[in-house]
Amino acid sequence: MKIAVTSRGQDVASQVDPSFGRAAYFVLVDAETGEATAHDNSQNLNAVQGAGIQAGRNVVELGAEAVLTGNVGPNAFRTLSAADVKIFVGAEGTVGEAIEDFKAGKLQAADQATVEGHGF
């Protein structure tokens, strides 16, 4: 399973970014092999609007089957849900710790947006 984690840096030792659409990076982790690759999200950091939609599309194109993040806005939630990408919120600590929390069943599956959007 490929898991995209919102991140402030480019590796599994980086802190989880609590924002989905305006996260600095997505670290894509293969849950079976542990292989991780960083993907820049800078085009959405200062977007006036549409950051969640575009970030969601980018994650879908990466082949992610799940997203781990702090929060997710309504546009990103709809974009990811439409592509059958599972969303887990409440991730914190490092990317590696978030992956371990996910594997241990400690993260909450989102059934709706957790913030209004625009800035988160």
Buried (B, 14 or more C-beta within 10 A) or exposed (E): EBBBBBBBBBBBEBBBBBBBBBBBBBBBBEBEEEEBEBBEBEEBBEBEEEBBBBBBBBBBEBEBBBBBBBBBBBBBBBBBBEBEBBBBBBBBEBBBBBBEBBEEEEBEEBEEBBBEBBEB
